[in-house]
Amino acid sequence: MLINFLVGLPVIVLCVMLQAVFLALCARRYVALRRKMNASPSRAGDVRLLSMVMVVMLIGNYVQMALWAALFLLLGEFNDFTTALYFSGVTFATLGYGDVVLSPQWRLLSPLEAANGILMFGVSTAIMTAAVIDLIKQNAAGEQEQHSRQAINE
C-alpha cells in the first residue's frame, strides 16, 4: 500500500505543477485577450475567450492523463500507450469503467489518480467559472455605461 502512494506521489506533484503552468498560461492569455476586447467588446470575442480557457485547461488535463499513462507503462501494467492512456483517462475523469484494470500490486494507484483527476478538473472548472463571471461583469458594466450615455443624451 505504501509503495503505491510513494510511486504515485511524484506524479501527483508533477500534475499539480503542470496544472499551475496551464493555469498561469491561461490566465495570462485571458488577460491579454480581455484587454484587446475592451476596445471593442463583442459576443464573438466572449466566445473566443471562453473557448480559449476551455481548450487550454482541457489540454492541461490531457497532458496529466498522459503522464499517468506513462507511469503505468513504466510499471509494465500495459503493453501500449493507447491502452494506458485509455485507462488513465477513464480513471482521471473518475468514470471507472472497470473494463481495463491494474494488477493487484498497483491497483491502489487508481484511486490516487482519480483523486488527482477530480481535483484538477475542479481547478479547471474554477478557472472557467472565474472567466464566465468576469465576462458577465464586463458585459453588465458595458450595458450600464450604455444606458447612462443614452439617459444623458435624452
LOVO-952433 format. One record per atom (N, C-alpha, C, O): atom name; residue in three letters; residue number from 1; x negated, y negated, z. Coordinates in steps of 0.2 Angstrom, whole numbers, plus 5000, padded with zeros to 4 digits. Atoms other than C-alpha are relative to their C-alpha. Example, Ala and Ser with C-alpha at 12.3 -4.5 7.8 and 13.67 -1.06 7.14 Angstrom:
2
N, Ala, 1, 4996, 5006, 5000
CA, Ala, 1, 4938, 5022, 5039
C, Ala, 1, 4996, 4994, 5000
O, Ala, 1, 4991, 4995, 5003
N, Ser, 2, 5004, 5006, 4999
CA, Ser, 2, 4932, 5005, 5036
C, Ser, 2, 5004, 4995, 5003
O, Ser, 2, 5001, 4989, 5004
//
This chain:
154
N, Met, 1, 4996, 5006, 5000
CA, Met, 1, 5000, 5000, 5000
C, Met, 1, 4996, 4994, 5000
O, Met, 1, 4997, 4989, 4996
N, Leu, 2, 5005, 5005, 4999
CA, Leu, 2, 4986, 4988, 5005
C, Leu, 2, 4996, 4999, 4993
O, Leu, 2, 4995, 4993, 4991
N, Ile, 3, 5003, 5001, 5006
CA, Ile, 3, 4977, 4991, 4989
C, Ile, 3, 5004, 4997, 4994
O, Ile, 3, 5001, 4993, 4990
N, Asn, 4, 4995, 5004, 5005
CA, Asn, 4, 4992, 4986, 4978
C, Asn, 4, 5000, 4993, 5001
O, Asn, 4, 5000, 4989, 4997
N, Phe, 5, 4999, 5007, 4999
CA, Phe, 5, 4993, 4970, 4987
C, Phe, 5, 4993, 4997, 4998
O, Phe, 5, 4993, 4991, 4996
N, Leu, 6, 5006, 5003, 5001
CA, Leu, 6, 4974, 4967, 4986
C, Leu, 6, 4998, 4999, 4992
O, Leu, 6, 4995, 4995, 4990
N, Val, 7, 5001, 5000, 5007
CA, Val, 7, 4974, 4971, 4967
C, Val, 7, 5005, 4995, 4997
O, Val, 7, 5003, 4991, 4992
N, Gly, 8, 4995, 5004, 5003
CA, Gly, 8, 4990, 4961, 4964
C, Gly, 8, 4999, 4992, 5002
O, Gly, 8, 5000, 4988, 4998
N, Leu, 9, 5001, 5007, 4998
CA, Leu, 9, 4985, 4945, 4974
C, Leu, 9, 4996, 4996, 4996
O, Leu, 9, 4998, 4990, 4994
N, Pro, 10, 5003, 5004, 5005
CA, Pro, 10, 4972, 4939, 4962
C, Pro, 10, 5004, 4998, 4994
O, Pro, 10, 5003, 4992, 4991
N, Val, 11, 4996, 5001, 5006
CA, Val, 11, 4984, 4940, 4948
C, Val, 11, 5005, 4995, 5002
O, Val, 11, 5007, 4990, 4998
N, Ile, 12, 4995, 5005, 4998
CA, Ile, 12, 4997, 4930, 4958
C, Ile, 12, 4997, 4994, 5001
O, Ile, 12, 5000, 4989, 4999
N, Val, 13, 5004, 5006, 5000
CA, Val, 13, 4984, 4917, 4962
C, Val, 13, 4999, 4997, 4993
O, Val, 13, 5000, 4991, 4992
N, Leu, 14, 5001, 5002, 5007
CA, Leu, 14, 4980, 4916, 4944
C, Leu, 14, 5006, 4997, 4997
O, Leu, 14, 5006, 4992, 4993
N, Cys, 15, 4994, 5002, 5003
CA, Cys, 15, 4998, 4915, 4939
C, Cys, 15, 5002, 4993, 5003
O, Cys, 15, 5005, 4989, 4999
N, Val, 16, 4998, 5006, 4996
CA, Val, 16, 5001, 4901, 4952
C, Val, 16, 4996, 4994, 4997
O, Val, 16, 4998, 4989, 4995
N, Met, 17, 5004, 5005, 5003
CA, Met, 17, 4986, 4891, 4944
C, Met, 17, 5002, 4999, 4993
O, Met, 17, 5002, 4993, 4991
N, Leu, 18, 4998, 5001, 5006
CA, Leu, 18, 4992, 4894, 4927
C, Leu, 18, 5007, 4996, 4999
O, Leu, 18, 5008, 4992, 4995
N, Gln, 19, 4993, 5004, 5000
CA, Gln, 19, 5010, 4888, 4931
C, Gln, 19, 4998, 4993, 5002
O, Gln, 19, 5001, 4988, 4999
N, Ala, 20, 5002, 5007, 4998
CA, Ala, 20, 5002, 4872, 4939
C, Ala, 20, 4997, 4997, 4993
O, Ala, 20, 4998, 4991, 4992
N, Val, 21, 5003, 5002, 5007
CA, Val, 21, 4992, 4870, 4922
C, Val, 21, 5006, 4998, 4995
O, Val, 21, 5006, 4992, 4993
N, Phe, 22, 4994, 5001, 5004
CA, Phe, 22, 5008, 4872, 4912
C, Phe, 22, 5004, 4994, 5002
O, Phe, 22, 5007, 4990, 4998
N, Leu, 23, 4996, 5005, 4997
CA, Leu, 23, 5017, 4861, 4924
C, Leu, 23, 4997, 4993, 4999
O, Leu, 23, 5001, 4988, 4997
N, Ala, 24, 5004, 5006, 5001
CA, Ala, 24, 5004, 4847, 4923
C, Ala, 24, 5000, 4998, 4992
O, Ala, 24, 5002, 4992, 4991
N, Leu, 25, 5000, 5002, 5007
CA, Leu, 25, 5003, 4848, 4904
C, Leu, 25, 5007, 4998, 4998
O, Leu, 25, 5008, 4993, 4994
N, Cys, 26, 4993, 5002, 5001
CA, Cys, 26, 5022, 4847, 4903
C, Cys, 26, 5002, 4993, 5002
O, Cys, 26, 5005, 4989, 4999
N, Ala, 27, 4998, 5006, 4997
CA, Ala, 27, 5024, 4833, 4915
C, Ala, 27, 4996, 4994, 4996
O, Ala, 27, 4999, 4989, 4995
N, Arg, 28, 5004, 5005, 5003
CA, Arg, 28, 5010, 4823, 4906
C, Arg, 28, 5003, 4998, 4993
O, Arg, 28, 5004, 4993, 4991
N, Arg, 29, 4997, 5001, 5006
CA, Arg, 29, 5018, 4826, 4889
C, Arg, 29, 5007, 4997, 5000
O, Arg, 29, 5009, 4993, 4996
N, Tyr, 30, 4994, 5003, 4999
CA, Tyr, 30, 5035, 4822, 4895
C, Tyr, 30, 5000, 4992, 5002
O, Tyr, 30, 5004, 4988, 4998
N, Val, 31, 5001, 5007, 4999
CA, Val, 31, 5029, 4805, 4902
C, Val, 31, 4998, 4996, 4994
O, Val, 31, 5001, 4991, 4993
N, Ala, 32, 5002, 5003, 5006
CA, Ala, 32, 5021, 4801, 4886
C, Ala, 32, 5005, 4999, 4995
O, Ala, 32, 5006, 4994, 4992
N, Leu, 33, 4994, 5000, 5005
CA, Leu, 33, 5036, 4805, 4875
C, Leu, 33, 5005, 4995, 5003
O, Leu, 33, 5009, 4992, 4999
N, Arg, 34, 4994, 5005, 4997
CA, Arg, 34, 5048, 4796, 4888
C, Arg, 34, 4998, 4993, 4999
O, Arg, 34, 5002, 4989, 4997
N, Arg, 35, 5002, 5007, 5001
CA, Arg, 35, 5038, 4780, 4886
C, Arg, 35, 5001, 4998, 4993
O, Arg, 35, 5004, 4992, 4992
N, Lys, 36, 4999, 5001, 5007
CA, Lys, 36, 5039, 4781, 4867
C, Lys, 36, 5008, 4999, 4999
O, Lys, 36, 5010, 4995, 4995
N, Met, 37, 4993, 5000, 5001
CA, Met, 37, 5058, 4784, 4869
C, Met, 37, 5003, 4994, 5003
O, Met, 37, 5008, 4991, 5000
N, Asn, 38, 4997, 5006, 4997
CA, Asn, 38, 5061, 4769, 4880
C, Asn, 38, 5001, 4994, 4995
O, Asn, 38, 5006, 4990, 4996
N, Ala, 39, 5000, 5005, 5005
CA, Ala, 39, 5058, 4758, 4865
C, Ala, 39, 5007, 5001, 4996
O, Ala, 39, 5010, 4996, 4994
N, Ser, 40, 4994, 4999, 5004
CA, Ser, 40, 5072, 4766, 4855
C, Ser, 40, 5003, 5007, 5002
O, Ser, 40, 5002, 5012, 4999
N, Pro, 41, 4997, 4994, 4998
CA, Pro, 41, 5082, 4779, 4865
C, Pro, 41, 5005, 5003, 4995
O, Pro, 41, 5008, 5000, 4992
N, Ser, 42, 4995, 4997, 5004
CA, Ser, 42, 5092, 4792, 4856
C, Ser, 42, 5001, 5007, 5002
O, Ser, 42, 4998, 5010, 5006
N, Arg, 43, 4998, 4993, 4998
CA, Arg, 43, 5101, 4809, 4858
C, Arg, 43, 4994, 5005, 4997
O, Arg, 43, 4993, 5010, 5000
N, Ala, 44, 5005, 4996, 5003
CA, Ala, 44, 5088, 4817, 4846
C, Ala, 44, 4994, 5000, 5004
O, Ala, 44, 4990, 5005, 5005
N, Gly, 45, 5006, 5000, 4996
CA, Gly, 45, 5074, 4811, 4857
C, Gly, 45, 5001, 5003, 5007
O, Gly, 45, 4997, 5007, 5009
N, Asp, 46, 4998, 4996, 4994
CA, Asp, 46, 5083, 4818, 4873
C, Asp, 46, 4999, 5007, 4998
O, Asp, 46, 4996, 5011, 5002
N, Val, 47, 5001, 4993, 5002
CA, Val, 47, 5084, 4835, 4864
C, Val, 47, 4993, 5002, 4999
O, Val, 47, 4991, 5007, 5001
N, Arg, 48, 5007, 4998, 5001
CA, Arg, 48, 5066, 4834, 4859
C, Arg, 48, 4996, 5001, 5007
O, Arg, 48, 4992, 5005, 5008
N, Leu, 49, 5003, 5000, 4993
CA, Leu, 49, 5061, 4830, 4877
C, Leu, 49, 5002, 5007, 5004
O, Leu, 49, 4997, 5010, 5006
N, Leu, 50, 4998, 4994, 4996
CA, Leu, 50, 5071, 4844, 4885
C, Leu, 50, 4998, 5006, 4996
O, Leu, 50, 4996, 5011, 5000
N, Ser, 51, 5003, 4995, 5004
CA, Ser, 51, 5066, 4856, 4871
C, Ser, 51, 4993, 5001, 5002
O, Ser, 51, 4990, 5007, 5003
N, Met, 52, 5007, 5000, 4999
CA, Met, 52, 5048, 4852, 4874
C, Met, 52, 4999, 5003, 5007
O, Met, 52, 4994, 5008, 5008
N, Val, 53, 5000, 4998, 4993
CA, Val, 53, 5050, 4855, 4893
C, Val, 53, 5001, 5008, 5000
O, Val, 53, 4997, 5012, 5003
N, Met, 54, 4999, 4993, 5000
CA, Met, 54, 5058, 4872, 4890
C, Met, 54, 4995, 5004, 4997
O, Met, 54, 4993, 5010, 4999
N, Val, 55, 5005, 4996, 5004
CA, Val, 55, 5046, 4878, 4877
C, Val, 55, 4993, 5001, 5004
O, Val, 55, 4991, 5006, 5004
N, Val, 56, 5007, 5000, 4996
CA, Val, 56, 5030, 4873, 4887
C, Val, 56, 5001, 5005, 5006
O, Val, 56, 4996, 5009, 5007
N, Met, 57, 4999, 4995, 4994
CA, Met, 57, 5037, 4882, 4903
C, Met, 57, 5001, 5007, 4998
O, Met, 57, 4998, 5011, 5001
N, Leu, 58, 4999, 4993, 5003
CA, Leu, 58, 5043, 4897, 4893
C, Leu, 58, 4993, 5003, 4998
O, Leu, 58, 4992, 5009, 5000
N, Ile, 59, 5006, 4997, 5002
CA, Ile, 59, 5026, 4899, 4885
C, Ile, 59, 4995, 5001, 5007
O, Ile, 59, 4992, 5007, 5007
N, Gly, 60, 5003, 4999, 4993
CA, Gly, 60, 5018, 4897, 4903
C, Gly, 60, 5002, 5007, 5003
O, Gly, 60, 4998, 5010, 5005
N, Asn, 61, 4997, 4994, 4997
CA, Asn, 61, 5029, 4911, 4909
C, Asn, 61, 4998, 5006, 4996
O, Asn, 61, 4996, 5011, 4999
N, Tyr, 62, 5002, 4995, 5005
CA, Tyr, 62, 5025, 4922, 4894
C, Tyr, 62, 4992, 5002, 5001
O, Tyr, 62, 4991, 5008, 5001
N, Val, 63, 5007, 4999, 4999
CA, Val, 63, 5006, 4920, 4897
C, Val, 63, 4999, 5004, 5007
O, Val, 63, 4995, 5008, 5007
N, Gln, 64, 5001, 4997, 4994
CA, Gln, 64, 5008, 4925, 4915
C, Gln, 64, 5003, 5008, 4999
O, Gln, 64, 5000, 5012, 5002
N, Met, 65, 4998, 4993, 5002
CA, Met, 65, 5018, 4941, 4909
C, Met, 65, 4994, 5004, 4997
O, Met, 65, 4993, 5009, 4999
N, Ala, 66, 5006, 4996, 5003
CA, Ala, 66, 5003, 4945, 4898
C, Ala, 66, 4995, 5001, 5004
O, Ala, 66, 4991, 5006, 5004
N, Leu, 67, 5006, 4999, 4995
CA, Leu, 67, 4991, 4943, 4912
C, Leu, 67, 5002, 5006, 5004
O, Leu, 67, 4997, 5010, 5005
N, Trp, 68, 4998, 4994, 4996
CA, Trp, 68, 5001, 4956, 4922
C, Trp, 68, 4999, 5006, 4996
O, Trp, 68, 4997, 5011, 4998
N, Ala, 69, 5000, 4994, 5004
CA, Ala, 69, 5002, 4967, 4907
C, Ala, 69, 4992, 5002, 4999
O, Ala, 69, 4991, 5008, 4999
N, Ala, 70, 5007, 4998, 5001
CA, Ala, 70, 4983, 4966, 4905
C, Ala, 70, 4997, 5004, 5006
O, Ala, 70, 4993, 5008, 5006
N, Leu, 71, 5002, 4997, 4994
CA, Leu, 71, 4981, 4971, 4923
C, Leu, 71, 5002, 5007, 5000
O, Leu, 71, 4999, 5012, 5002
N, Phe, 72, 4997, 4994, 5001
CA, Phe, 72, 4992, 4986, 4920
C, Phe, 72, 4996, 5005, 4995
O, Phe, 72, 4995, 5011, 4996
N, Leu, 73, 5005, 4996, 5005
CA, Leu, 73, 4981, 4991, 4905
C, Leu, 73, 4994, 5002, 5003
O, Leu, 73, 4991, 5007, 5003
N, Leu, 74, 5006, 4999, 4996
CA, Leu, 74, 4966, 4989, 4916
C, Leu, 74, 5000, 5006, 5005
O, Leu, 74, 4995, 5010, 5005
N, Leu, 75, 4999, 4994, 4995
CA, Leu, 75, 4973, 5001, 4929
C, Leu, 75, 5001, 5006, 4996
O, Leu, 75, 5002, 5012, 4999
N, Gly, 76, 4998, 4993, 5004
CA, Gly, 76, 4977, 5014, 4915
C, Gly, 76, 5007, 5002, 5000
O, Gly, 76, 5009, 5007, 4999
N, Glu, 77, 4992, 4998, 4999
CA, Glu, 77, 4996, 5013, 4918
C, Glu, 77, 5003, 5000, 4993
O, Glu, 77, 5008, 5004, 4992
N, Phe, 78, 4997, 4999, 5007
CA, Phe, 78, 5000, 5011, 4899
C, Phe, 78, 4994, 5000, 4995
O, Phe, 78, 4988, 4998, 4996
N, Asn, 79, 5005, 4998, 5005
CA, Asn, 79, 4991, 5016, 4883
C, Asn, 79, 5000, 4994, 4995
O, Asn, 79, 4995, 4993, 4991
N, Asp, 80, 5000, 5006, 5005
CA, Asp, 80, 4996, 5000, 4873
C, Asp, 80, 5002, 4994, 5003
O, Asp, 80, 5006, 4994, 5008
N, Phe, 81, 4998, 5006, 4998
CA, Phe, 81, 4998, 4982, 4876
C, Phe, 81, 5007, 4998, 5000
O, Phe, 81, 5010, 4995, 5004
N, Thr, 82, 4993, 5001, 5001
CA, Thr, 82, 5015, 4981, 4869
C, Thr, 82, 5005, 5003, 5006
O, Thr, 82, 5009, 5000, 5008
N, Thr, 83, 4996, 4996, 4995
CA, Thr, 83, 5022, 4994, 4882
C, Thr, 83, 4999, 4996, 5007
O, Thr, 83, 5003, 4995, 5011
N, Ala, 84, 5001, 5003, 4994
CA, Ala, 84, 5013, 4985, 4896
C, Ala, 84, 5003, 4993, 5000
O, Ala, 84, 5006, 4991, 5006
N, Leu, 85, 4997, 5007, 5000
CA, Leu, 85, 5020, 4968, 4891
C, Leu, 85, 5007, 5001, 5000
O, Leu, 85, 5011, 4997, 5004
N, Tyr, 86, 4993, 4999, 4999
CA, Tyr, 86, 5037, 4975, 4889
C, Tyr, 86, 5002, 5001, 5008
O, Tyr, 86, 5006, 4998, 5011
N, Phe, 87, 4999, 4999, 4993
CA, Phe, 87, 5036, 4982, 4907
C, Phe, 87, 4999, 4994, 5004
O, Phe, 87, 5003, 4992, 5009
N, Ser, 88, 5001, 5006, 4997
CA, Ser, 88, 5029, 4966, 4913
C, Ser, 88, 5005, 4995, 4999
O, Ser, 88, 5007, 4992, 5004
N, Gly, 89, 4995, 5005, 5001
CA, Gly, 89, 5042, 4955, 4905
C, Gly, 89, 5007, 5002, 5004
O, Gly, 89, 5010, 4998, 5007
N, Val, 90, 4994, 4998, 4997
CA, Val, 90, 5056, 4966, 4912
C, Val, 90, 4999, 4999, 5008
O, Val, 90, 5004, 4998, 5011
N, Thr, 91, 5001, 5000, 4992
CA, Thr, 91, 5048, 4966, 4930
C, Thr, 91, 5000, 4992, 5002
O, Thr, 91, 5003, 4990, 5007
N, Phe, 92, 5001, 5007, 4999
CA, Phe, 92, 5043, 4947, 4929
C, Phe, 92, 5007, 4997, 5000
O, Phe, 92, 5008, 4992, 5005
N, Ala, 93, 4993, 5003, 5000
CA, Ala, 93, 5061, 4942, 4925
C, Ala, 93, 5005, 5003, 5004
O, Ala, 93, 5010, 5002, 5005
N, Thr, 94, 4996, 4996, 4995
CA, Thr, 94, 5067, 4954, 4938
C, Thr, 94, 5006, 5004, 4998
O, Thr, 94, 5011, 5005, 5001
N, Leu, 95, 4995, 4996, 5003
CA, Leu, 95, 5078, 4964, 4926
C, Leu, 95, 4999, 5007, 5003
O, Leu, 95, 5004, 5010, 5005
N, Gly, 96, 5001, 4994, 4997
CA, Gly, 96, 5070, 4980, 4932
C, Gly, 96, 5004, 5006, 4996
O, Gly, 96, 5008, 5010, 5000
N, Tyr, 97, 4997, 4995, 5004
CA, Tyr, 97, 5077, 4992, 4918
C, Tyr, 97, 4999, 5007, 5003
O, Tyr, 97, 5004, 5011, 5004
N, Gly, 98, 5002, 4993, 4997
CA, Gly, 98, 5068, 5007, 4925
C, Gly, 98, 4999, 5005, 4995
O, Gly, 98, 4997, 5011, 4996
N, Asp, 99, 5002, 4995, 5005
CA, Asp, 99, 5065, 5015, 4908
C, Asp, 99, 4993, 5001, 4999
O, Asp, 99, 4991, 5006, 4997
N, Val, 100, 5007, 4999, 5000
CA, Val, 100, 5047, 5012, 4910
C, Val, 100, 4998, 4998, 5007
O, Val, 100, 5000, 4993, 5010
N, Val, 101, 5002, 5002, 4993
CA, Val, 101, 5039, 5013, 4927
C, Val, 101, 4992, 5002, 5001
O, Val, 101, 4989, 5005, 4997
N, Leu, 102, 5007, 4999, 4999
CA, Leu, 102, 5022, 5013, 4935
C, Leu, 102, 4999, 5007, 5004
O, Leu, 102, 5004, 5009, 5007
N, Ser, 103, 5001, 4994, 4996
CA, Ser, 103, 5014, 5028, 4943
C, Ser, 103, 5001, 4999, 5007
O, Ser, 103, 5000, 4993, 5009
N, Pro, 104, 4999, 5001, 4993
CA, Pro, 104, 5017, 5031, 4961
C, Pro, 104, 4994, 4996, 5004
O, Pro, 104, 4995, 4993, 5008
N, Gln, 105, 5006, 5003, 4997
CA, Gln, 105, 4999, 5025, 4965
C, Gln, 105, 5001, 4992, 5000
O, Gln, 105, 4999, 4989, 5004
N, Trp, 106, 5000, 5008, 5001
CA, Trp, 106, 5003, 5007, 4958
C, Trp, 106, 5007, 4998, 5000
O, Trp, 106, 5008, 4992, 4998
N, Arg, 107, 4993, 5002, 5001
CA, Arg, 107, 5022, 5006, 4959
C, Arg, 107, 5001, 4994, 5005
O, Arg, 107, 5006, 4990, 5003
N, Leu, 108, 4999, 5006, 4996
CA, Leu, 108, 5021, 4993, 4973
C, Leu, 108, 4997, 4994, 4997
O, Leu, 108, 4999, 4988, 5000
N, Leu, 109, 5001, 5006, 5004
CA, Leu, 109, 5014, 4981, 4960
C, Leu, 109, 5006, 4997, 4997
O, Leu, 109, 5006, 4991, 4996
N, Ser, 110, 4994, 5002, 5003
CA, Ser, 110, 5031, 4980, 4953
C, Ser, 110, 5003, 4995, 5004
O, Ser, 110, 5005, 4989, 5001
N, Pro, 111, 4997, 5006, 4997
CA, Pro, 111, 5039, 4970, 4967
C, Pro, 111, 4996, 4994, 5001
O, Pro, 111, 4998, 4989, 5002
N, Leu, 112, 5004, 5006, 5000
CA, Leu, 112, 5024, 4959, 4968
C, Leu, 112, 5001, 4996, 4994
O, Leu, 112, 5001, 4990, 4994
N, Glu, 113, 4999, 5004, 5006
CA, Glu, 113, 5026, 4954, 4950
C, Glu, 113, 5007, 4997, 5000
O, Glu, 113, 5007, 4992, 4998
N, Ala, 114, 4994, 5003, 5000
CA, Ala, 114, 5044, 4952, 4952
C, Ala, 114, 5001, 4994, 5005
O, Ala, 114, 5004, 4989, 5003
N, Ala, 115, 5000, 5005, 4996
CA, Ala, 115, 5042, 4941, 4967
C, Ala, 115, 4996, 4994, 4997
O, Ala, 115, 4998, 4988, 4997
N, Asn, 116, 5004, 5005, 5004
CA, Asn, 116, 5029, 4931, 4957
C, Asn, 116, 5004, 4997, 4994
O, Asn, 116, 5004, 4991, 4994
N, Gly, 117, 4995, 5002, 5006
CA, Gly, 117, 5041, 4930, 4942
C, Gly, 117, 5005, 4996, 5002
O, Gly, 117, 5007, 4990, 4999
N, Ile, 118, 4994, 5004, 4997
CA, Ile, 118, 5056, 4924, 4952
C, Ile, 118, 4998, 4993, 5002
O, Ile, 118, 5001, 4988, 5001
N, Leu, 119, 5003, 5007, 4997
CA, Leu, 119, 5045, 4910, 4960
C, Leu, 119, 4998, 4996, 4994
O, Leu, 119, 5000, 4990, 4994
N, Met, 120, 5002, 5004, 5006
CA, Met, 120, 5038, 4905, 4943
C, Met, 120, 5006, 4998, 4996
O, Met, 120, 5006, 4992, 4993
N, Phe, 121, 4994, 5002, 5003
CA, Phe, 121, 5055, 4905, 4935
C, Phe, 121, 5003, 4994, 5004
O, Phe, 121, 5006, 4990, 5001
N, Gly, 122, 4997, 5006, 4996
CA, Gly, 122, 5061, 4894, 4949
C, Gly, 122, 4996, 4994, 4999
O, Gly, 122, 5000, 4989, 4999
N, Val, 123, 5004, 5006, 5001
CA, Val, 123, 5047, 4882, 4947
C, Val, 123, 5002, 4997, 4993
O, Val, 123, 5003, 4991, 4992
N, Ser, 124, 4998, 5002, 5007
CA, Ser, 124, 5051, 4881, 4928
C, Ser, 124, 5007, 4997, 5000
O, Ser, 124, 5008, 4992, 4997
N, Thr, 125, 4994, 5003, 5000
CA, Thr, 125, 5069, 4878, 4932
C, Thr, 125, 5000, 4994, 5004
O, Thr, 125, 5004, 4989, 5002
N, Ala, 126, 5000, 5007, 4997
CA, Ala, 126, 5065, 4864, 4944
C, Ala, 126, 4997, 4995, 4996
O, Ala, 126, 5000, 4989, 4996
N, Ile, 127, 5002, 5005, 5005
CA, Ile, 127, 5055, 4855, 4931
C, Ile, 127, 5005, 4998, 4995
O, Ile, 127, 5005, 4993, 4993
N, Met, 128, 4994, 5001, 5004
CA, Met, 128, 5069, 4857, 4919
C, Met, 128, 5005, 4996, 5003
O, Met, 128, 5008, 4991, 5000
N, Thr, 129, 4995, 5003, 4997
CA, Thr, 129, 5081, 4851, 4931
C, Thr, 129, 4998, 4992, 5001
O, Thr, 129, 5002, 4988, 5000
N, Ala, 130, 5003, 5006, 4999
CA, Ala, 130, 5070, 4836, 4935
C, Ala, 130, 5000, 4996, 4994
O, Ala, 130, 5002, 4990, 4994
N, Ala, 131, 5000, 5003, 5007
CA, Ala, 131, 5069, 4832, 4916
C, Ala, 131, 5007, 4998, 4999
O, Ala, 131, 5008, 4992, 4996
N, Val, 132, 4993, 5001, 5001
CA, Val, 132, 5088, 4833, 4915
C, Val, 132, 5002, 4994, 5004
O, Val, 132, 5006, 4989, 5001
N, Ile, 133, 4998, 5005, 4995
CA, Ile, 133, 5091, 4822, 4930
C, Ile, 133, 4997, 4993, 4998
O, Ile, 133, 5000, 4988, 4998
N, Asp, 134, 5003, 5006, 5003
CA, Asp, 134, 5078, 4809, 4923
C, Asp, 134, 5004, 4997, 4994
O, Asp, 134, 5005, 4991, 4994
N, Leu, 135, 4996, 5003, 5006
CA, Leu, 135, 5087, 4808, 4906
C, Leu, 135, 5007, 4998, 5002
O, Leu, 135, 5009, 4993, 4999
N, Ile, 136, 4993, 5003, 4998
CA, Ile, 136, 5104, 4806, 4915
C, Ile, 136, 4999, 4993, 5002
O, Ile, 136, 5003, 4989, 5001
N, Lys, 137, 5001, 5006, 4997
CA, Lys, 137, 5097, 4792, 4925
C, Lys, 137, 4998, 4995, 4995
O, Lys, 137, 5001, 4989, 4995
N, Gln, 138, 5002, 5005, 5005
CA, Gln, 138, 5089, 4784, 4910
C, Gln, 138, 5006, 4998, 4995
O, Gln, 138, 5007, 4992, 4994
N, Asn, 139, 4994, 5002, 5004
CA, Asn, 139, 5105, 4785, 4899
C, Asn, 139, 5005, 4996, 5004
O, Asn, 139, 5008, 4992, 5001
N, Ala, 140, 4995, 5004, 4996
CA, Ala, 140, 5116, 4779, 4913
C, Ala, 140, 4997, 4993, 5001
O, Ala, 140, 5001, 4988, 5001
N, Ala, 141, 5003, 5007, 4999
CA, Ala, 141, 5104, 4764, 4916
C, Ala, 141, 5001, 4996, 4993
O, Ala, 141, 5002, 4990, 4993
N, Gly, 142, 5000, 5004, 5007
CA, Gly, 142, 5104, 4760, 4897
C, Gly, 142, 5008, 4998, 4999
O, Gly, 142, 5009, 4993, 4996
N, Glu, 143, 4993, 5002, 5001
CA, Glu, 143, 5123, 4761, 4897
C, Glu, 143, 5002, 4994, 5004
O, Glu, 143, 5006, 4989, 5002
N, Gln, 144, 4999, 5006, 4995
CA, Gln, 144, 5124, 4749, 4912
C, Gln, 144, 4998, 4994, 4997
O, Gln, 144, 5001, 4989, 4997
N, Glu, 145, 5003, 5006, 5003
CA, Glu, 145, 5112, 4737, 4904
C, Glu, 145, 5004, 4998, 4994
O, Glu, 145, 5006, 4992, 4993
N, Gln, 146, 4996, 5001, 5006
CA, Gln, 146, 5123, 4738, 4888
C, Gln, 146, 5006, 4996, 5002
O, Gln, 146, 5008, 4992, 4999
N, His, 147, 4994, 5003, 4998
CA, His, 147, 5139, 4734, 4897
C, His, 147, 4999, 4993, 5003
O, His, 147, 5003, 4989, 5002
N, Ser, 148, 5002, 5006, 4997
CA, Ser, 148, 5130, 4720, 4906
C, Ser, 148, 5000, 4995, 4995
O, Ser, 148, 5002, 4989, 4995
N, Arg, 149, 5001, 5005, 5005
CA, Arg, 149, 5125, 4712, 4890
C, Arg, 149, 5006, 4998, 4996
O, Arg, 149, 5008, 4992, 4995
N, Gln, 150, 4994, 5001, 5004
CA, Gln, 150, 5142, 4714, 4882
C, Gln, 150, 5005, 4995, 5005
O, Gln, 150, 5008, 4991, 5002
N, Ala, 151, 4996, 5004, 4995
CA, Ala, 151, 5150, 4706, 4898
C, Ala, 151, 4997, 4992, 4999
O, Ala, 151, 5001, 4988, 5000
N, Ile, 152, 5003, 5007, 5001
CA, Ile, 152, 5138, 4691, 4896
C, Ile, 152, 5002, 4997, 4994
O, Ile, 152, 5003, 4991, 4993
N, Asn, 153, 4998, 5003, 5006
CA, Asn, 153, 5142, 4689, 4878
C, Asn, 153, 5007, 4998, 4999
O, Asn, 153, 5009, 4994, 4995
N, Glu, 154, 4993, 5001, 5000
CA, Glu, 154, 5160, 4689, 4881
C, Glu, 154, 5002, 4994, 5003
O, Glu, 154, 5008, 4992, 5004
//
